């Protein structure tokens, strides 16, 4: 038996290596490092893989890529077929729905053959000549990666502040472009996150990162003045908190947001007084979360003071402290108030009830309210571009597993909606061919866990159908029930696709998040297992036909449930997985770590360490049989460092007793979301789907 190791062929000592393509997987060198925590002694054989500058690390990752390529080589034609199939459903040359801001209509468009969007506008009318604001394809020339961060046009419409990352490491650099001349100014500032123009069209506020990629310092820059003269307006010392800057929808105020995972503080400055001092609306108070918008003489504040699922209060702009708050929208135990948006005469609330998103419209003068109705059993609704304050229409996007993304304008007074665009799906797609369904699994403590399904009509309920089950369950983020051009390739091959809406997410309100974080995190994993057990018990599938997939914190989910119930899954696809939880959360120098003590816990505290130890995927690997695994990462990921999945794969291979292949594929020029170009991304999807379908024995 032979293996790949740093490009050399040597004998393998791997007892249970799965031979594919005539080679066995690489074997990472074991360099024991002893770690002691709270009286526990732990030996980490693969700690050395953190050394990104070590040529041996890069050789190892390249060897893993070579092994994965060898295993998947037989499927290259199928990968190409899936890629062309998925691409064939997409209208490559397309245009977003334009939105009005000031004197211009803004939109972005794509061109066939080009990887990135072109951001454009027209003055006064959609019949006017096009002005290209920012062509990302031009910016991407010579780069292996490109991501757009900030994008903010000044009130006059003349200046654009934007930032780009060309590494995948979320290292955004700020530039300022004069849209009248098309030329970039002398401004070039590294590590910038959010930006905001003041009303004078000359003053730009921007936020920069610290060494751990935490947005911590608000700066003020004036066009025409040297960057060396920029003023530090605010610096946040507490490493749990992150800083952002943004404008009110009325455009009258600039807000400085200071937030941890559990606590907020908002400071405010009039947009026409950029050299003034920010004033605090409500001083930070542990576990008090709030957000602020403005209309007329009042601030409208979404707050969880007085209810975990939030309520709306108002306060005079002249004295906005909590002692002056007046109730407007009461708290509800059953309805989560996720977001509020103000218009000249209306307040729009994004709510969530029974696991489904809702939109509520309130006429401010009368106080009358109503909901926008949606008919499907499971769906997703997002706010769209609503840049104008003085309007009577609200724009939103609606989609579901079977309904492509659709942009609507909702007339707030007449309560009517008009569909402006539905994303085209080429190739004869017909929604009536598919069925969507909502089930409820029973968790071990009796909690009802929603499960959303979609499948093609005619599927047999005898346990023989292949199933693809996903989940996330962290940070209070609801898993969206969204449309996918790509997913059709699974559905049309008889695969049932399902999402488990597990605790730790936000589907059922703030308490749903609380039920799956910190010392209740294990609920996230047992909820997912309960969902899988339900789908097997109801004969939608069987363990031999069940593939699961998740990414980032969803990759932690994949690792945890694979340790809990490896026999329940045929295969696992894990993207940029957060699997080395204890080691990462013990390193305060890494991005995100300190701020995320409020999500995962702090292993420096004995009780939180003990609990974390019960589910950390890397820590809990042991000698046993595991499903087949495809683990994907990116060398330049700054959110989950590449070494977490690399260490996980190396240790898993050392311990596993089965002959199932474990593949590690590293994008050597990508970030947390993989490749940045849309065609490159679809190639990755086709690769993933090929792997999944192959696990079901589907190869065409």
MODA-V229827 format. One record per pair of residues at least 4 apart in sequence whose C-alpha atoms are under 6 Angstrom apart, sorted by the first residue. I is the first residue (numbers start at 0). GAP is how many residues later the second one is. Records with the same first field share a line. If there is no record, write none. Layout:
I->GAP + GAP
This chain:
1->8 + 9 + 10 + 21 + 22
2->6 + 9 + 20 + 21 + 22 + 23
3->5 + 22 + 59
4->21 + 58
5->53 + 54 + 57
15->643
16->7
17->641 + 642 + 643
18->4 + 5
19->51
20->49 + 50
24->42
29->15 + 16
30->14
31->11 + 12 + 13
32->10 + 11
33->8 + 9
34->6 + 7
35->4 + 5
45->601
48->8 + 594
49->593
63->600
64->600
67->595
68->4
78->607 + 608 + 611
80->4
81->604
82->600 + 603
83->4
85->400
88->336 + 337 + 338
89->335
91->20
92->17 + 18 + 19
93->15 + 16
94->14
95->11 + 12
97->7 + 8 + 9
98->6 + 7
99->4 + 5
100->286
102->20 + 21
103->18 + 19 + 20
104->16 + 17
105->14 + 15
106->13
107->10 + 11 + 12
108->8 + 9
109->7
114->562 + 563
115->20 + 21
117->17 + 18
118->14 + 15
119->11 + 12 + 13
120->9 + 10
121->4 + 6 + 8
139->6
144->21 + 22 + 531
145->19 + 20 + 530
146->17 + 18
147->16
148->14 + 15
149->12 + 13 + 44
150->10 + 11
151->8 + 9
152->4 + 6 + 7
153->5 + 43 + 47
157->21
158->18 + 19 + 20
159->16 + 17
160->14 + 15
161->12 + 13
162->9 + 10 + 11 + 12
163->8 + 9
164->5 + 6 + 7
167->468 + 502 + 503
168->467 + 468 + 469 + 502
170->20
171->19 + 20
172->16 + 17 + 18 + 19
173->14 + 15 + 18
174->12 + 13
175->8 + 9
176->6 + 7 + 8
177->4 + 5
190->17 + 18
191->15 + 16
192->14 + 15
193->12 + 13 + 50 + 51
194->10 + 11
195->8 + 9 + 50
196->7
197->5 + 73
198->72 + 73
201->20 + 21
202->18 + 19
203->16 + 17
204->14 + 15
205->12 + 13
206->10 + 11
207->7 + 9
208->4 + 5 + 6 + 7
209->4
211->377 + 378 + 379
212->378
214->27 + 28
215->19 + 20 + 26 + 27
216->17 + 18
217->15 + 16
218->12 + 13 + 14
219->10 + 11
220->9
239->20 + 354 + 355
240->18 + 19
241->16 + 17
242->14 + 15
243->12 + 13
244->10 + 11
245->8 + 9
246->4 + 6 + 7 + 8
247->5 + 45
249->139
251->19
252->16 + 17 + 18
253->14 + 15 + 17
254->12 + 13
255->10 + 11
256->9
257->6 + 7
258->4 + 5
261->25
262->23 + 24 + 25 + 26
263->20 + 25 + 26
264->18 + 19
265->15
266->11 + 12 + 13 + 14
267->10 + 11
268->9
280->39 + 40
281->39
288->14 + 15
289->12 + 13
290->10 + 11
291->8 + 9
292->6 + 7
293->5 + 6
296->19 + 20
297->17 + 18 + 19
298->15 + 16 + 18
299->13 + 14
300->11 + 12 + 13
301->9 + 10
302->7 + 8
303->4 + 6
306->24
308->27 + 201
309->21 + 27
310->18 + 19 + 20
311->16 + 17
312->12 + 13 + 14 + 15
313->11 + 12
314->5 + 9 + 10
315->4
334->17 + 18
335->15 + 16 + 173
336->14
337->12 + 13
338->10 + 11
339->8 + 9
340->6 + 7
341->5
342->46
343->45 + 46
344->19
345->16 + 17 + 18
346->15
347->12 + 13
348->10 + 11
349->8 + 9
350->6 + 7
351->4 + 5 + 6
354->152 + 153
358->12 + 13
359->10 + 11
360->8 + 9
361->6 + 7
362->4 + 5
378->20 + 21 + 102
379->18 + 19 + 20 + 101
380->16 + 17
381->14 + 15
382->13
383->11 + 12 + 13
391->20
392->17 + 18 + 19
393->15 + 16
394->13 + 14
395->11 + 12
396->9 + 10
397->7 + 8
398->4 + 5 + 6 + 83
399->81 + 82 + 83
400->81 + 82
401->29
403->19 + 79
404->17 + 18
405->15 + 16
406->12 + 13 + 14
407->10 + 11 + 12
408->8 + 9
409->6 + 7
410->4 + 5
432->23 + 24
433->21 + 22 + 23
434->19 + 20
435->17 + 18
436->15 + 16
437->13 + 14
438->11 + 12
439->8 + 9 + 10 + 11
440->7 + 8 + 90 + 93
441->4 + 5 + 6
442->4 + 84 + 87
449->51
450->48 + 49 + 50
451->46 + 47
452->44 + 45
453->43
454->36 + 41
455->35
460->78 + 79
461->77
462->76 + 77 + 78 + 79
463->77
464->76
465->29 + 79
466->28 + 29 + 30 + 79
467->29 + 79 + 80
468->29 + 30 + 79
469->29 + 78 + 79 + 80
470->28 + 29
471->82
472->29 + 30 + 31 + 32 + 51
473->30 + 31
475->28 + 29 + 30 + 37
476->28 + 29
477->27 + 28 + 29
487->4
489->5
490->4
501->22 + 25
502->9 + 10 + 12 + 13 + 21
503->9 + 12 + 13 + 20
504->8
505->6 + 7
507->4
510->4
514->5
515->4 + 5 + 7 + 8
516->4 + 82
517->81 + 82 + 83
522->4
524->36
532->4
534->5
535->4 + 5 + 6
542->25 + 26
543->26
545->23 + 24
546->22 + 23 + 24 + 25
547->24
548->23 + 24 + 25
549->4 + 5 + 24
550->4 + 23 + 24 + 25 + 26
551->24 + 25 + 26
552->25
554->19 + 20 + 22 + 23
555->21 + 22 + 23
558->58
559->55 + 57
560->4
561->4
565->60
569->57
570->56 + 57 + 58
571->57
572->56 + 57 + 58
573->57
574->56 + 57
575->56 + 57
577->62
578->38 + 39
579->38 + 64
580->4 + 35
584->8
585->17
587->5 + 6
596->4 + 5
600->7
601->6
602->5 + 6
611->4
617->30
621->33
622->32 + 33
623->32 + 33
624->31 + 32 + 33
627->32 + 33 + 34
628->33
629->33
630->32 + 33
631->32 + 33 + 34
632->9 + 33
633->8 + 32 + 33 + 34 + 36 + 37
634->7 + 33
635->35
636->4 + 34 + 35
642->4
647->4
651->4
669->4 + 5
674->5 + 6
688->4
689->4
692->5
693->4 + 5
